[in-house]
Amino acid sequence: MKKFTHLLLIFPHPDDETFSAAGTVQLYKNTYQATITCASLTAGEMGRNFGTPPMANRETLQEYARKSLKMPAVLWVSIACIISDFAIKR
């Protein structure tokens, strides 16, 4: 395994990093004390109803995504952001 001290994760949707790369990221965090930057391209605004009964929908899912980026439960992420929040609106 190659030693990296900073990982940049870019995923299209919130939580994609958790489902697809969490094990590898945690390994780098624990083994090399790597700094982890995680960027989501969207806030999940096109998501469908989540949960039964639904706890989130297209209108509320982005609020959950933004809150989750600030939660201490995301211990392995040093920096997190939603790229679409920085897009220039025309």
Summary of the structure (lengths in Angstrom):
residues: 90
radius of gyration: 14.3
end to end distance: 44.0
largest distance: 44.3
contacts: 218
relative contact order: 0.22
helix: 34%
strand: 20%
